Amino acid sequence: MLKISFYIAVLVFFLIIPMAVLSQDNTESFKKTYRKAEAGDAEAQCSLGLMYVRGYGSIPQDYKEAFKWFSKSAEQGHPIAKGSLGEMYLKGHGVPQDYKKAFKLFSISAEQGFSIAQRQLGWMYINGRGVPQDNKEALKWFSKAAEQGDAYSQGRLGMLYYWGDGVPQDYKKAFKLFSKAAEQGEEAGQFGLGWMYDSGDGVPQDYVQAYKWFNLLAARGNENAKKYRDTLSNKMSPAQIAEGQRLSREFWEKNSNNNQ
C-alpha cells in the first residue's frame, strides 16, 4: 500500500506541477530511472512510463514509449502500470480506444488496491462504458477508492447518496462525502455542498456557505455554479455576500494547489 500511495503522489505531482517548473536537473533523474528500467526493474519501468505519458522536464511526451514501459512493468505484475495502461486504452492515448481492454486492466489493478483504477471502474460501471450500466458495482468501486481518499470517488459517491441513486437516500452520508471531496477541490463535492446548504437538505440552511462553494466553482469557469450563485445572491444581504466572498477567497488561498 505504501508503494501504491507513492505512485498516486507521483501522478498528482504530474497533474499539478507545470512542466516548465521542472528543473533541467531532472534529466539526470530520468537517466537513472531509464538505466534501472532497462535492467528490468518493474518500479523504474512504471516510473518511466509516468515520465513519458506527460513529459518530464526536457523529456517530451511520448505515448508510444509510455505504453512500452507500462507494458513491461505490467508484465511483472505492477498494479500502477496495469492501471496506467487501462487509462491509455480508456482515453485512446497512443493506442486505439478500447473499453474492454481498459476494463480488464482496471479490474486487475483495482483488485490489487490501486485507487485510481478502482475509481475508473466505478466510472465505467456508472456510465455503462465497456460494461452494462450497474450502479451497485459503481458504488462498490467508488467506495473502495473513496476509502483511500480519492476525491473524485468521494464526490460521485456523495451524488449517489444525495439522490438515492442505487442506494437508500442518505443526506448525512452525502454531506460527509461531499465535504471530504470539496476540501480537496473536487467539483462534484463543492457543488453538492452548495446544493445542500442552499436547500437545507440534511444540514441547517446556510446561504453564506452555499455562496462560498458556488463562488469557488464559478471562479473556475463552472457556468452552472455561476447561475446558482447569482440566483442565491438575490436572497442574501450585502453583508452575507461579502462574507461568502471572504470564505471563498480564504479557501482558495489555503488550497490553491487543489483548485487548479
C-alpha positions, 0 to 999 in steps of 0.5 A, a space after each residue: 500500500 505504501 508503494 501504491 500511495 507513492 505512485 498516486 503522489 507521483 501522478 498528482 505531482 504530474 497533474 499539478 506541477 507545470 512542466 516548465 517548473 521542472 528543473 533541467 536537473 531532472 534529466 539526470 533523474 530520468 537517466 537513472 530511472 531509464 538505466 534501472 528500467 532497462 535492467 528490468 526493474 518493474 518500479 523504474 519501468 512504471 516510473 518511466 512510463 509516468 515520465 513519458 505519458 506527460 513529459 518530464 522536464 526536457 523529456 517530451 511526451 511520448 505515448 508510444 514509449 509510455 505504453 512500452 514501459 507500462 507494458 513491461 512493468 505490467 508484465 511483472 505484475 505492477 498494479 500502477 502500470 496495469 492501471 496506467 495502461 487501462 487509462 491509455 486504452 480508456 482515453 485512446 492515448 497512443 493506442 486505439 480506444 478500447 473499453 474492454 481492454 481498459 476494463 480488464 486492466 482496471 479490474 486487475 489493478 483495482 483488485 490489487 488496491 490501486 485507487 485510481 483504477 478502482 475509481 475508473 471502474 466505478 466510472 465505467 460501471 456508472 456510465 455503462 462504458 465497456 460494461 452494462 450500466 450497474 450502479 451497485 458495482 459503481 458504488 462498490 468501486 467508488 467506495 473502495 477508492 473513496 476509502 483511500 481518499 480519492 476525491 473524485 470517488 468521494 464526490 460521485 459517491 456523495 451524488 449517489 447518496 444525495 439522490 438515492 441513486 442505487 442506494 437508500 437516500 442518505 443526506 448525512 452520508 452525502 454531506 460527509 462525502 461531499 465535504 471530504 471531496 470539496 476540501 480537496 477541490 473536487 467539483 462534484 463535492 463543492 457543488 453538492 455542498 452548495 446544493 445542500 446548504 442552499 436547500 437545507 437538505 440534511 444540514 441547517 440552511 446556510 446561504 453564506 456557505 452555499 455562496 462560498 462553494 458556488 463562488 469557488 466553482 464559478 471562479 473556475 469557469 463552472 457556468 452552472 455554479 455561476 447561475 446558482 450563485 447569482 440566483 442565491 445572491 438575490 436572497 442574501 444581504 450585502 453583508 452575507 455576500 461579502 462574507 461568502 466572498 471572504 470564505 471563498 477567497 480564504 479557501 482558495 488561498 489555503 488550497 490553491 494547489 487543489 483548485 487548479 
